[in-house]
Amino acid sequence: MDDVSLYLARRDAYAAFLAAADAESDVAWHRVDGRHPDESAAVAAVDAAYATTRGAFTLIEVEGTGPVAEGSAVLTQLAAMHKEHGSNPDWKAFEEAREAFLLAATGCLQAMRDDH
């Protein structure tokens, strides 16, 4: 794979993970806001969102370089948001983890650009 293709693949993987994490946080928000018809629908929405987020992270995790630790922290914060039936999500902790991932991903991509 050439450097441009690798850069684009990483950029797309990082963006897909952020989009999935944001969508999962929306599911948590909808749960707190009572937008699901019942708890089983809320759990199904959480499960589907988690599968998407975890799948997007796997693309980053498999490579083993880049913002792996930061992505794992995002997953940890998302999981915490769903505990206790999603009744008390810590939005600030999620946003901080998301921002740390974004900064690390941006740094990794910038380093790839600077190398060439």
Secondary structure as GFF3:
##gff-version 3
##sequence-region A 1 116
A	DSSP	alpha_helix	3	32	.	.	.	ID=ss1
A	DSSP	alpha_helix	39	63	.	.	.	ID=ss2
A	DSSP	alpha_helix	68	86	.	.	.	ID=ss3
A	DSSP	alpha_helix	91	114	.	.	.	ID=ss4
###
